[in-house]
């Protein structure tokens, strides 16, 4: 009997035991045993053929031949059709020539019991002890009478029960037959639906693979950064010479550089804010002055001004420096993850982004300047740390120690946080933003330097702003002074509702922007003029709605919302302060002292809009009805659609401020609804709900939590609302996480930027390094020839090469980068003295690496010197990290993510080079596609059964699929069979033809299938052994 496990080896003494996984897929170990079994079975088949052809009349010999034939067929059938249920045993049934079924149990056939019905008599119900005799006493007679009666009753009850059981059996049988008929009828459409679903899933997988193959080609254009220090003999010699300076590690110089970075970023933030504020201020003043004269002329002026500003911004970002378009957050995030993105951190990109941002935000596009400030801060961090510029052609020698990817990464991280801090006047929030959103590598020392840089940037911005009386403050959330002590506990419920709406709205915003980005990538971005035309159309339609939508709303009196007395001092405000409060409202087409509620939001800068949305109540002024329900709803929809479409077009703008505007508008809308429902019974402040909405929507789009909460607390000074703010942000994040990926992560995918997520995917936990590694890697020897090095550099684009001891053993000794080889070739071409200590200097290497290295085509070596030997032992990185082929991919991912690796050679247990893994091999999409490939390739029975069980619950289908797949795998190898197997196949075919005359079609098919499958196994083993 076969066991329930399909790969159980059975009894070790059994010569016909089932093959194990190793025997099926390790042919070298099972070839001899399979040939033996093949010869034995073929001998049995030959004996059967001889017996059948002679037609021997000896019944005993015939019976033995039949039993032998049955045993062979049973063994082959058990081998190929074993049950996959561990708790169920397979019991094969063999049909004999007379059509009767015989169950095989250990080779013993039980004879049936023969009973003659003519002599059969039923047993008497009463025994001799039940008979009533004449001498019995009265009590005995009564007892026997009761006994007889009891037995009679039991007999009748038994007969009745048998009749009932018989009826129940017949009824159950009828029900089962009816149910089978119904099930067969109903399961046909279900099976068809399942088939269609599987077919669609396979088509979807094929389409996804085709798209990923195209994306993979785009990803290849990006190189990775070298965060790992190259420890070789040259570097260690330099460390030994400067041993006394190793303890300082230039820490003081790092703080000095951080100081100047903060000052410069603060100055840039001030000038950008000053330019945007002044351009916007004079633009609206000019349009409002014309509006008093003529409505159409005012619209034409407003349209031309906005179109001119937006078009100039687009021309700079599209034609002069395309890298400056967008917010720049995905590029900075990808760079800090270890990807080198060309032109992202150039000074040309900085001032192009600055001008494009100022013009775009001033034009009235639904965009903000806070996103580009992050990119600008990163560029400043890169420039100050390197103290050199290829564009301007200067170098500062005393910062040469920072000219490596690792130190540059830390300064870029500090600069990005300082940009956020200067934009929002939130130094702690800027530091946490760098930690939570853009940075992939963090340390305690970096925390202090980043916070110091953010503090300096914020302080510089505030000092410059305080000395300029014509500008408003940088803090855009001027919410006023509230008198409400705290919130009511039942308000947690609407706050959580705002969080849910923020998650849903954030997911919708992300989905719209991703779809628009896909459309742009396919239709618009390929032609630069179309990108400029798109910006013109966006600003044109937006300007029309900004100007004409307020005409559908009536004017309101502004005096109820003007505070006459200062809450803190109790003194009345002067005329200048009251005039300033009136300036927060937009008169538009209204008379003096009145305002248009829609124009106050839509016909204004984003700072003025947010100031009105976040206005809270005070003792003297109730701002609840400052803006109505319909105004909030229409403004929210307008800003949502245009902001989602504008993000990513051909101008330098960000999405952080639009997120806050959209969230504040729907948050105030919810606050108004709650105030109308509860009336005057509870003090509801819609301004607080607007703050919650701003946090929720921004959290739903960006998935920021800690940094977003701290930023809003810093700029609104509402520490008592910390708990509901945290709950709202976390709710929005959880809801959005369940629907779609974060916006900036998806934008990185759209731009083909390689990015390693914080945690490994589920596919990585199931695979090993041998599944994803690049096999047959290009390598160099410790002492290689000049010609081979030139050949490798010219024929490949790889940036790292494992160094082995020799071509035979291939034992990994280290790793050398392409840039190091170019440096060596440059020095060899200069002095032409190989293996000299003057060839390679680590300091000179790092200096040239950040400036310019020659190309391999720049060298003109004499072919006669190609055989000259170059020693790489003193130059290669001796601390290269290697892993075994069985190493888990998820753990390799953690090594890359935490250590910033670029290359990882894969070796076997003897340290022999087997492959290499790079960062691009560990991308989530790459591992997902590779996992699907492994499932389709069916490299082993375990993988095969794993996939088949997912797609079919029918055990018989599983068996058929397994046999079919194995036949497909070995189909191409059938021509390589040996002569013995060919003779066996002929004998088996003859045997099957003879059996066709004596046995039914069922047995013939079984014999053919079993013999063919057995030969297929032997063919597979023989050919696999030959290939090994």
Number of C-alpha atoms within 10 A of each C-alpha: 16 21 21 16 17 22 20 15 17 18 13 8 7 9 11 18 17 23 18 16 15 14 18 19 17 15 22 17 14 19 21 14 13 22 17 12 15 20 14 13 20 23 14 16 22 17 16 19 20 13 14 16 11 8 9 12 8 8 9 10 12 16 11 11 18 15 13 16 17 18 15 21 20 19 17 22 17 22 20 19 20 24 23 19 13 10 9 11 15 15 14 17 12 17 15 14 11 7 10 8 11 13 14 17 12 7 9 8 10 10 6 6 5 6 8 6 7 6 6 8 7 5 7 7 10 12 9 7 9 16 13 15 10 7 8 12 11 9 9 14 17 13 14 17 14 13 15 17 12 12 13 14 12 12 13 12 12 12 12 12 12 12 12 12 12 12 12 12 12 12 12 12 12 12 12 12 12 12 12 12 12 11 11 12 11 11 12 11 11 12 11 11 12 14 13 12 12 13 12 12 12 12 12 12 14 12 12 13 18 12 11 15 14 11 15 16 10 13 16 13 12 15 19 20 20 18 17 17 13 20 16 18 17 18 18 14 13 13 13 11 9 10 11 9 11 10 8 9 10 13 10 10 15 17 16 12 18 27 18 17 27 32 21 20 33 31 20 23 30 22 16 19 20 19 18 19 21 14 16 18 15 11 17 16 11 13 20 20 12 17 18 12 10 11 15 11 13 19 20 13 16 24 21 15 17 23 23 16 22 29 24 16 30 30 20 21 27 23 13 13 18 21 23 32 26 26 29 25 24 23 25 25 24 23 26 24 23 27 22 22 18 13 13 22 25 19 19 16 21 22 15 20 30 23 18 29 33 25 28 30 28 27 28 25 29 30 30 27 25 23 24 30 33 31 32 33 33 30 24 28 29 26 19 21 25 22 17 20 16 12 9 8 7 10 14 10 11 10 17 18 15 20 21 20 19 18 16 19 24 24 29 30 31 32 34 34 35 44 34 32 36 33 29 22 27 25 29 21 27 33 30 25 25 27 22 17 17 23 23 23 18 14 9 8 10 17 18 14 21 31 23 21 34 35 25 25 36 30 19 21 28 19 13 13 20 13 9 11 8 11 15 15 16 23 18 19 22 19 21 13 15 17 11 13 7 9 15 10 8 8 15 16 12 17 25 21 19 30 35 24 25 34 32 24 25 32 27 20 21 24 20 16 22 20 13 17 23 13 12 17 13 9 12 18 17 11 10 16 14 15 22 25 14 19 22 19 12 18 25 18 12 20 24 14 14 23 19 13 16 21 14 9 13 12 19 17 14 20 14 14 18 17 18 19 16 14 15 7 7 9 10 13 13 11 10 9 14 15 12 11 16 19 12 17 23 24 21 24 18 15 12 11 13 18 23 25 25 27 24 23 28 25 23 20 21 23 20 20 22 26 20 24 33 27 25 27 23 16 13 15 16 16 20 19 11 18 22 14 17 12 19 24 15 15 20 19 14 17 21 22 15 18 25 24 19 24 25 22 23 30 33 34 34 28 25 18 23 25 31 22 32 27 33 32 33 29 35 31 26 24 27 23 14 18 18 11 10 11 11 9 8 10 13 23 24 29 28 26 30 30 30 33 35 32 31 42 36 30 31 36 30 23 26 22 25 17 20 25 23 22 23 22 19 18 18 17 13 15 12 12 15 14 11 19 30 20 19 31 32 25 24 34 29 16 20 29 17 11 14 18 16 21 21 21 17 17 20 17 16 15 15 17 26 26 24 21 15 11 11 20 18 12 17 23 13 11 19 18 25 21 17 21 21 17 14 10 17 15 21 24 24 23 17 18 18 20 18 17 19 18 13 16 17 13 8 9 10 14 16 20 22 28 27 22 18 16 10 8 12 20 20 26 21 25 26 23 19 16 18 21 22 20 23 21 24 20 18 21 15 10 11 13 13 18 17 13 10 12 19 22 19 20 15 11 17 18 18 15 16 16 13 9 15 13 14 16 9 8 14 8 15 8 10 8 11 15 12 14 17 22 16 21 20 16 25 25 23 18 14 20 14 19 18 20 22 15 15 18 27 20 15 20 24 15 14 19 22 12 12 20 22 20 24 22 27 27 23 16 10 11 18 19 26 20 23 26 25 18 21 22 19 27 18 20 17 16 22 15 17 19 18 14 14 15 18 12 13 18 13 15 17 12 14 20 18 13 16 18 13 8 14 13 10 10 16 14 14 21 19 13 16 19 17 12 15 18 18 12 15 17 13 10 16 16 10 12 16 13 9 13 18 14 12 20 18 13 17 21 17 15 23 21 14 16 18 15 10 12 16 14 12 10 19 19 13 16 24 18 16 22 24 16 19 20 21 23 19 27 23 26 25 23 20 17 15 11 8 9
